[in-house]
Structure formats: structure tokens, C-alpha cells
Amino acid sequence: MTQAWSLRRGLLGALLVGTAAVAVCAVYPRRARLAPPLPVGWAPDSLQPGAAAIIVAGPDTGAAVGGDTVVAVAGTLAGEPLRFERGRDGRFRALGAIPVNAAKTIPLPLSVVRSGGDTTHQFTRAPVKGAVFAAERLRLPAQFVTPPDSLRERLEEERRTIRAGMARAARTPRLWRRPFGEPLPLEVTGAFGTRREINRTAQSRHLGVDLAGSTGTPVRATNRSVVVVAGRFYYQGNAVYLDHGNGLLTSYMHLSRILVSGGDTVEAGRVIGLVGATGRVTGPHLHWTAYFGRILFDPLSLLSPEVEALTTQW
């Protein structure tokens, strides 16, 4: 009986092993049918340092070959999270920005979630076109170049206020549903990215756009947004920071008057302040900036055909 029992155990073990082998093998065809990586593109075709960029994922070719459909896409650009939304054509699009000091290529990691529950990770590098920025020399009062120690606490408090406003902006869903507009007529007196020599020694880069305007000229919100900061600062003077959602924030500096308050929801075109010469300035003008997360980029690129088209594709 012992030998018979051993024989039966051996046969039973062989059957169990055989069943397990069949079960494992049955998984492989499903894995073999996993959809190919999601196609990734960008606009404009030549990404520019210090400019807005549109990242496009799709179309979903995997669904056509029996794979699960794509239900969500996530990723980062220059370390900042991308907020993808599905467009009318089924593609996923997100607004991002290229740092002014970007290398010749920029990493673009994505996570793709499919209806069956699978999440796949893919990676590509997007080419960035080289750019040449202008240089200029400025003369400013010494206290604006090297503030006295007595202002250290004030300046740190102002930085905390602005950082807190930007942190809130990172959590806001997209508020804009139409193309961006101009804060005032576009007469550029200071280009984005210009390298500056201040008082022959201090070096800086101009990370905004200066627009000409006489004191009292109305400054308008460039798109629907929430006011996250509105106040007077040492360098920025009277300034307003607008949170447009999806990580996008714009600011308007050196105003003579502020006409909105923190927490206000403003529509595109609303007058938020008046041109002035407060803060670190040599004369009246508007200093206009744009942030994608922590990346400062040229706000004029928000007026580009690519960004304008984005609002019609979502």
C-alpha cells in the first residue's frame, strides 16, 4: 500500500504541476497582447528655452489591437507635474514650460493607465532648440542691488508670502477655457531672458517681459483666474499674482494701484491694477511674468498659436 500510495502521490503531483504550468502559460498570451507605448509629441515642433510647450500623448493605438483603452496619463516636464486632459480627438494634452537654461534635450517620463488596471511607464527625451538672449547694462540705486541688513526679515517674509501663493496654485484645477489675452498693448521694452549687468557688477537674468505704459494705464487679467497674492513688495512694488490652475500662474508688478484682493475670482480682461513705478524700477512700466510650477517662462508664449489651439482641443 505504501508503494501504491507513493505512486498515486507522484501522479497527483505531476497533475498539479502540469495544471500550474498551463495556468502560467495562459498568462503569457495576454501579456504578449499588451498595447504598444503611447505615441508622444509636442508643440511647437522645436521646443524653445524659456517658453510654453504643449505635450501630446496619443492616439491610443493599443485599443485597436485588442488592448485596454487609455483612461489617464501622468508625467513630468523639467521636474514639474503635467496635468493631462483628454481632448475631443482622444489624445491627451498638457501645458508645460521649458526652463530658460534647458539642455539640448529634456526628459519626458510618462505613466499610462489603462482600463484593465495596468499602468505602464515610458520615457522619451524631447529636443530643445538653442536660443541666444540679449544683454544689457542698467544703473539702479544701490539699495535695490544690495538691500541693507535691516530689510532681511521683510524680504524673507515677502518670499514666504509669494511661495505660499504659488503652492496653492499647484493644487488648483484648470480655470481657463479661452485663449490668453494681453495685459495691455504689447510694446515690449524688456525681453524675457535678457542677461543684465547692474551697476557694472551685479549679474542677473530678466525672467519676465517689460511692457511700456504710462502711469495709470489699466492692466487686465490675461485669463480667468484666482488672485492668490495682492500686495506691496520691496522689489516687485505693488504686485498681483493670478492662479490660472493646472500649475500656471502669472504676475503683474510695479503697479501704481491694485484693484483686486486675495481670493477674488477674475475673468479674462478684468482690470486688476494700474501701471506704475513702484518697487525696483527706473520708470513706469508693467513687468509681466509667467510660472509653470517653479519654472519661470516667457509670458508672451502664452499668446502663441499652439497655446491658443489647446483651448479648442480640450
C-alpha positions in Angstrom: 0.0 0.0 0.0 2.9 2.3 0.7 4.2 1.9 -2.8 0.8 2.3 -4.3 0.2 5.5 -2.2 3.6 6.9 -3.2 2.7 6.2 -6.9 -0.7 7.9 -6.5 1.0 10.9 -4.8 3.5 11.1 -7.6 0.8 11.1 -10.3 -1.2 13.7 -8.4 1.9 15.9 -8.0 2.5 15.6 -11.7 -1.0 16.6 -12.5 -0.9 19.6 -10.2 2.4 20.7 -11.6 1.0 20.3 -15.1 -2.1 22.4 -14.2 0.1 25.1 -12.8 2.2 25.1 -15.9 -0.8 25.5 -18.1 -2.1 28.4 -15.9 1.1 30.2 -16.1 1.4 29.7 -19.8 -2.1 31.0 -20.2 -1.0 34.4 -18.9 1.7 34.9 -21.5 -0.6 35.5 -24.5 -2.4 38.2 -22.5 0.9 39.9 -21.7 2.0 39.5 -25.3 -1.0 41.5 -26.4 -0.2 44.4 -24.2 -0.6 47.7 -26.1 2.5 49.4 -27.6 3.8 52.6 -25.9 1.6 55.6 -26.3 2.9 57.9 -29.1 4.3 61.2 -27.6 4.7 64.5 -29.4 5.0 68.2 -28.6 4.2 71.6 -30.0 5.8 73.7 -31.2 7.9 71.2 -33.1 11.1 73.0 -31.9 10.8 73.5 -28.2 12.2 76.8 -27.0 14.1 77.5 -23.8 12.0 79.7 -21.6 8.8 79.2 -23.5 5.5 77.3 -23.1 5.2 73.8 -24.5 2.3 71.5 -25.3 2.8 67.8 -24.6 0.6 65.4 -26.6 0.1 61.7 -25.8 -1.8 59.6 -28.3 -3.6 58.4 -30.3 -4.3 55.2 -28.4 -3.3 52.6 -31.0 -3.3 49.8 -28.4 -7.1 49.7 -28.2 -7.2 48.9 -31.9 -5.2 45.7 -31.5 -7.2 44.3 -28.6 -5.6 46.1 -25.7 -7.2 48.1 -22.9 -8.1 51.7 -23.6 -6.1 54.5 -22.0 -8.0 56.2 -19.2 -5.3 58.5 -17.8 -1.8 59.9 -18.5 0.5 61.4 -15.9 4.1 62.7 -16.3 6.6 65.4 -15.6 8.5 68.0 -17.6 11.6 69.5 -16.1 10.5 68.0 -12.8 7.1 69.7 -12.8 3.9 67.6 -13.0 1.9 67.7 -16.2 -1.9 67.8 -16.0 -3.1 65.8 -18.9 -6.6 66.2 -20.2 -8.3 64.1 -22.9 -9.2 66.1 -26.0 -12.1 65.7 -28.4 -9.8 63.7 -30.7 -9.0 61.2 -27.9 -5.4 62.5 -27.4 -4.2 63.6 -24.0 -2.7 67.1 -23.8 -0.9 69.1 -21.1 0.6 72.6 -20.9 4.2 72.8 -19.7 7.2 75.1 -19.9 10.9 74.7 -20.8 13.4 76.2 -18.4 15.5 79.1 -19.8 18.7 77.2 -19.2 17.5 73.8 -20.6 19.9 71.5 -22.2 19.6 70.3 -25.9 17.1 67.6 -24.8 14.7 67.4 -21.9 13.5 64.2 -20.2 9.8 63.4 -20.5 8.7 60.4 -18.3 5.1 59.3 -18.6 2.8 56.8 -16.8 -0.1 55.4 -18.8 -3.1 53.9 -17.0 -5.4 51.6 -19.0 -9.0 50.5 -18.4 -7.9 47.0 -17.4 -5.9 48.4 -14.5 -2.4 48.1 -16.0 -0.1 51.1 -15.6 2.9 51.2 -17.9 5.8 53.6 -17.7 7.6 55.0 -20.7 10.4 57.5 -21.3 11.5 59.8 -24.1 13.6 62.9 -24.5 12.3 65.9 -26.4 14.8 68.1 -28.3 15.2 71.7 -27.3 16.3 74.3 -29.8 19.2 76.6 -28.8 18.5 80.2 -28.1 20.5 83.4 -27.9 19.4 86.0 -25.4 20.3 89.7 -25.5 22.4 91.5 -22.9 22.1 95.0 -21.4 23.5 97.3 -18.7 21.5 99.1 -16.1 22.1 101.7 -13.4 20.0 101.3 -10.3 20.0 102.8 -6.8 22.4 100.8 -4.6 19.7 99.8 -2.1 18.0 97.8 -4.8 21.1 95.9 -5.7 22.3 95.2 -2.2 19.5 95.8 0.4 20.6 96.8 3.9 20.6 94.1 6.6 17.6 95.8 8.2 15.4 94.6 5.4 16.4 91.0 5.6 13.4 89.9 7.7 11.0 91.8 5.4 12.4 90.3 2.3 12.2 86.8 3.7 8.6 87.3 4.8 7.7 88.6 1.3 9.3 85.5 -0.3 7.3 83.2 2.1 4.1 85.0 1.0 4.8 84.5 -2.7 5.9 80.9 -2.2 2.7 80.2 -0.3 0.6 81.6 -3.1 2.5 79.5 -5.7 2.0 76.4 -3.5 -1.8 77.0 -3.6 -1.7 77.4 -7.4 -0.2 73.9 -7.7 -3.4 72.4 -6.4 -5.9 74.3 -8.4 -7.7 72.7 -11.4 -7.7 74.5 -14.7 -9.8 77.7 -14.6 -9.2 79.0 -18.1 -11.4 78.0 -21.0 -10.4 80.5 -23.7 -7.2 81.8 -25.2 -4.9 84.1 -23.3 -5.0 87.9 -23.9 -2.7 90.8 -23.4 -2.5 92.6 -20.1 -2.0 95.9 -22.0 -0.9 96.8 -25.6 2.2 94.8 -26.4 5.0 97.4 -26.6 7.9 95.3 -25.3 10.7 97.4 -23.7 12.5 94.5 -21.9 12.6 91.0 -23.4 12.5 87.7 -21.5 15.8 86.1 -20.8 17.9 89.2 -21.2 21.2 89.0 -19.3 21.7 92.1 -17.2 24.7 93.8 -15.8 23.6 96.0 -13.0 25.8 98.9 -11.8 28.7 97.2 -13.7 29.0 94.3 -11.2 25.8 92.6 -10.3 24.6 90.0 -12.8 21.0 88.8 -13.3 18.7 87.5 -15.9 15.4 89.2 -16.8 12.8 86.5 -16.2 9.8 88.4 -17.3 8.6 90.8 -20.0 8.5 94.6 -19.6 5.7 96.4 -21.3 5.6 100.1 -21.9 2.7 102.0 -20.3 2.2 105.4 -18.6 1.2 105.7 -15.0 -2.5 104.9 -14.6 -2.8 102.7 -17.7 -5.2 99.8 -17.0 -3.7 96.3 -16.6 -6.0 93.4 -17.4 -6.1 89.8 -16.3 -4.9 87.7 -19.2 -7.3 84.9 -18.4 -9.7 83.5 -15.9 -8.0 83.0 -12.5 -8.0 83.4 -8.8 -6.0 86.2 -7.0 -3.5 84.3 -4.7 -1.3 87.3 -3.8 -2.1 91.1 -4.0 0.2 93.5 -2.0 3.2 95.7 -1.9 6.7 94.2 -2.0 10.2 95.7 -1.9 11.4 94.6 -5.3 8.1 94.0 -7.1 6.3 97.1 -5.8 2.5 96.7 -5.9 2.0 93.3 -7.4 -0.8 90.8 -8.2 -0.3 87.1 -8.7 -3.0 85.2 -10.6 -3.6 81.4 -10.3 -5.0 80.0 -13.6 -4.9 76.4 -12.5 -3.0 73.3 -13.8 0.2 74.7 -12.3 0.1 78.0 -14.3 0.5 81.4 -12.5 1.1 84.9 -13.9 2.1 88.0 -12.1 1.9 91.8 -12.7 4.3 94.1 -11.0 5.2 97.7 -10.3 1.6 98.8 -10.3 0.5 102.3 -9.1 -2.7 100.8 -7.7 -4.1 97.3 -7.1 -7.8 96.9 -7.9 -8.4 93.3 -6.7 -8.0 91.4 -3.4 -6.6 88.0 -2.5 -9.3 85.3 -3.1 -11.1 87.2 -5.9 -12.0 85.2 -9.0 -11.4 87.3 -12.0 -12.4 86.8 -15.6 -10.2 87.4 -18.6 -10.0 91.1 -19.4 -10.9 92.4 -15.9 -8.8 95.4 -14.8 -6.7 94.2 -11.9 -4.5 97.3 -11.4 -2.9 100.4 -13.0 0.6 100.8 -14.5 3.1 102.4 -12.1 6.7 102.7 -11.0 6.7 101.1 -7.6 9.4 98.7 -6.4 12.8 98.3 -8.2 12.2 100.3 -11.4 13.7 103.1 -13.4 10.3 104.3 -14.7 6.7 103.4 -15.1 6.0 100.1 -16.9 4.5 96.6 -16.4 6.7 93.7 -15.5 4.7 90.6 -16.6 5.8 87.1 -15.6 4.6 83.5 -16.0 5.3 80.4 -13.9 4.7 76.8 -14.7 5.2 75.3 -11.2 8.6 76.7 -10.3 9.7 77.4 -13.9 9.7 81.0 -15.0 9.0 81.3 -18.7 8.2 83.9 -21.3 4.5 85.0 -20.8 4.4 86.1 -24.5 4.5 82.4 -25.4 1.0 82.1 -23.8 -0.2 84.1 -26.8 1.3 81.6 -29.3 -0.9 79.7 -31.8 0.0 76.4 -30.1 -1.4 77.5 -26.7 -4.4 79.2 -28.3 -5.2 75.9 -30.2 -5.0 74.0 -26.9 -8.2 75.6 -25.6 -10.1 74.4 -28.7 -8.8 70.8 -28.4 -9.7 70.2 -24.8 
